[in-house]
Amino acid sequence: MDFKFTQEQERFRKEVRDFLEGEIEKGIFETRANGWVTEENEAFVHHLAERGWLGMTWPQEYGGQGRSYLDRLILTEEMMHYGAPGGGFLVGDRQIGPSIMAHGTEEQRDFFLPRIVRGETSFAIGISEPQAGSDVGALETRAVEEGDSFVISGQKVWTSNASRSDFIYLIARTNFAPEVSRYRSISEFIVDLKTPGITINPLMDMAGHGHWCEVFFDDVQVPGTTLIGKKDMGFYQIMSQLDYERAGVERLMGNYPLLRGIIDYTKETKRDGVPLCKQPRIRYMLSDLMIKFEVGKLLVYRVAWLLNQKEKPTLTRDTCIAKVYGNRFEQELDNAAMNIAGLHGQLDSGSKCAILDGAITRAYLFSPAHSIQGGTSEILMNIIADRGLGLPRK
Amino acid sequence: MDLGLSEEQEMLRTSARDFLQKECPKQLVKQLDESDEGYSPELWRKMAELGWMGLVLPEEYGGSGGSFLDLVVLLEEMGYNILPGPFFSTVVLGGLSILAAGNEEQKKRLLPEVANGSLLLTLALTESDAQFNASSVKTDAIPSNEGWLVSGTKLFVTDAHVAQYIICPAQTSEGISLFLVDADSPGISRTLLKTLAGDKQCEVVLDKVKVPRQNLLGEGGQGWDYIENVFSKMVIAKCGEMIGGAQRVFEMAADYAKERKQFGRPIGSFQAIQHYCANMAIDVEGARLITYQAAWLLSEGLPCTMETSVAKAWVGEAYHRITMLAAQIHGSIGLTVDHDFPLYYKRAKIAELFFGSPDFHREIVAHMAGL
């Protein structure tokens, strides 16, 4: 056993920190809790790409650096530390690239992977539909094969960043035979979002972000080369992609700037001459959050470590554990920050008397989303019970 | 970073699990809980033959020089199976304290006997206020012709009724010193307490108990520093037992959920029960990782006050949650004396409170974080 990072990894962490502090100093981005979902920033992405930090775990033949998942963990951990933007570029690095490497053709790899690595291409993920939320197998979007192409019709929803992404990674029904299982009739495609027939409509969430989108497909004709992997096997292919989607430290540290912010606030703010952090109840809440954060970090580290191992039998279970735990932590932090700050916490950025630049109020409004996006906590707990523990289905 | 155990540690785990399953069935556990001795000398001898008491002691003192992490793996199995008796008191409280505080003569005199199983020890850490801090030590030691006279009352001293020596922190003019007190000395009375879990804890009253000069452990006045140096290990050793117990409780509940049928189907097929089990899995994994992290840091001799308190605060509450969910899954059958569950339920709560409650450790975390 060894719980520490190597000296080389610590040097890399320092390098990432220096870079991020420089970016903030230069005004490239501003620290934002949950910025990895809600903020997208091309200049920042290009700076990441220049350093070779997109696709860093991929083999060199695809433009990657063949680095370990622990290096990627360090990079994302520091990005979360500084509340850096992410969006559709992070998605490409996190899960689209690995998916194309696992299931794509040589042509697809040659086309997409270098573009992701250079920070030129961003992705939205088209899984959810109005009638297919947790029940992905119920999706109704159709991709009908016609000669060398497919014609896609239907609707996706909650598609993060679709309005500002280049491509959508999409699953759709491709087999309509009644005797075929609904799970063995779904295929994966990567479709250019500029293709005629696609309409994108951003939905505003209550925190004021328009990153969720509706995406309508109105007889959209796409070439057969947009199909990823085996036709009709998309459901199974995407399940392994979801391990990557759920695995990361962003599920624990998405709102990390808030933890640091509220701790500093209680040290600096005095009531009757005594710092807030000396109040027993606030001490209790903050130390409890710190303890839970440390446990969450290890659950995430374990997944990153596991991704580097040859055998990873518990990967799906462990990613679900990390995400459920991390999401709970984020929600507890949002609520605790609100309770500690009291009425000042409600003030938004730009308001008179706002504290922490309105971060608390925005985080609180985003809070319920944590345990819904990327697989609800209930579905993830089902997976832990079913695939992790072997509990019976009926 | 390497979050897996070594092959040797996995072997230690497997052999300890097999041994305890065979040699310490639950029937024996229940007998021992009800007995006054609380341990089986025959089982103790077999454990000594396996080298368990000397596992973490250096070879020069008759041990096998294993790491603290090795010891935590072993303790995890003791928690998994439940092993009543003075192993924790003798090895963790006694052995590690002597290793940290004793001079060369004392280590050479005492530790080989710990390693071969012929010496039972304990540490009298708490007094009437049951707090784990220096200001709670009211027992005092007055110099006399042949050494010292120690007087005071120690409370919640585990296995003092069978220990040959009790290590007693006591106030002296130099500050707190550690005294190795012969448990059969005149002036000592040991009273077995009636505890929730049936584990053996005593009140130890010392009335001008003579302690010879050579039984002052290490330097006078350094006693609480020695304790603080070992305290993290005591805490994490306890966490080791707890994660083993938590794992077993979790397995019992998940297995039962697969077998037990209601409404014509296994209750484990109901989502409510599945989510209970998933929540237990999350807690078990978190508890294990946070314990191993501290155990590894301690093995490497790295600073770990913060990580120790994080672990103890979290593991204690996680184990409590796990036992409550397991009780709910089992229903009433799990609450009967014939079932194994109560043995774990009781120990979980006591372990949560021993060596600092979650609140005690949260305060340390708050302090370390500069709050």
Boltz contact constraints between the chains, C-beta under 6 A:
constraints:
  - contact:
      token1: [A, 1]
      token2: [B, 2]
      max_distance: 6.0
  - contact:
      token1: [A, 1]
      token2: [B, 296]
      max_distance: 6.0
  - contact:
      token1: [A, 2]
      token2: [B, 1]
      max_distance: 6.0
  - contact:
      token1: [A, 2]
      token2: [B, 2]
      max_distance: 6.0
  - contact:
      token1: [A, 3]
      token2: [B, 293]
      max_distance: 6.0
  - contact:
      token1: [A, 3]
      token2: [B, 296]
      max_distance: 6.0
  - contact:
      token1: [A, 70]
      token2: [B, 1]
      max_distance: 6.0
  - contact:
      token1: [A, 277]
      token2: [B, 371]
      max_distance: 6.0
  - contact:
      token1: [A, 283]
      token2: [B, 366]
      max_distance: 6.0
  - contact:
      token1: [A, 283]
      token2: [B, 371]
      max_distance: 6.0
  - contact:
      token1: [A, 287]
      token2: [B, 362]
      max_distance: 6.0
  - contact:
      token1: [A, 287]
      token2: [B, 365]
      max_distance: 6.0
  - contact:
      token1: [A, 287]
      token2: [B, 366]
      max_distance: 6.0
  - contact:
      token1: [A, 290]
      token2: [B, 365]
      max_distance: 6.0
  - contact:
      token1: [A, 290]
      token2: [B, 369]
      max_distance: 6.0
  - contact:
      token1: [A, 291]
      token2: [B, 310]
      max_distance: 6.0
  - contact:
      token1: [A, 291]
      token2: [B, 313]
      max_distance: 6.0
  - contact:
      token1: [A, 291]
      token2: [B, 314]
      max_distance: 6.0
  - contact:
      token1: [A, 291]
      token2: [B, 365]
      max_distance: 6.0
  - contact:
      token1: [A, 294]
      token2: [B, 310]
      max_distance: 6.0
  - contact:
      token1: [A, 295]
      token2: [B, 286]
      max_distance: 6.0
  - contact:
      token1: [A, 295]
      token2: [B, 290]
      max_distance: 6.0
  - contact:
      token1: [A, 295]
      token2: [B, 314]
      max_distance: 6.0
  - contact:
      token1: [A, 298]
      token2: [B, 289]
      max_distance: 6.0
  - contact:
      token1: [A, 298]
      token2: [B, 290]
      max_distance: 6.0
  - contact:
      token1: [A, 302]
      token2: [B, 3]
      max_distance: 6.0
  - contact:
      token1: [A, 305]
      token2: [B, 1]
      max_distance: 6.0
  - contact:
      token1: [A, 305]
      token2: [B, 3]
      max_distance: 6.0
  - contact:
      token1: [A, 321]
      token2: [B, 282]
      max_distance: 6.0
  - contact:
      token1: [A, 321]
      token2: [B, 285]
      max_distance: 6.0
  - contact:
      token1: [A, 325]
      token2: [B, 282]
      max_distance: 6.0
  - contact:
      token1: [A, 381]
      token2: [B, 275]
      max_distance: 6.0
  - contact:
      token1: [A, 381]
      token2: [B, 278]
      max_distance: 6.0
  - contact:
      token1: [A, 384]
      token2: [B, 278]
      max_distance: 6.0
  - contact:
      token1: [A, 384]
      token2: [B, 281]
      max_distance: 6.0
  - contact:
      token1: [A, 385]
      token2: [B, 274]
      max_distance: 6.0
  - contact:
      token1: [A, 385]
      token2: [B, 277]
      max_distance: 6.0
  - contact:
      token1: [A, 385]
      token2: [B, 278]
      max_distance: 6.0
  - contact:
      token1: [A, 389]
      token2: [B, 254]
      max_distance: 6.0
  - contact:
      token1: [A, 389]
      token2: [B, 277]
      max_distance: 6.0
  - contact:
      token1: [A, 391]
      token2: [B, 268]
      max_distance: 6.0
  - contact:
      token1: [A, 391]
      token2: [B, 274]
      max_distance: 6.0
  - contact:
      token1: [A, 392]
      token2: [B, 266]
      max_distance: 6.0
  - contact:
      token1: [A, 392]
      token2: [B, 268]
      max_distance: 6.0
  - contact:
      token1: [A, 392]
      token2: [B, 269]
      max_distance: 6.0
  - contact:
      token1: [A, 393]
      token2: [B, 269]
      max_distance: 6.0
  - contact:
      token1: [A, 394]
      token2: [B, 265]
      max_distance: 6.0
  - contact:
      token1: [A, 394]
      token2: [B, 269]
      max_distance: 6.0
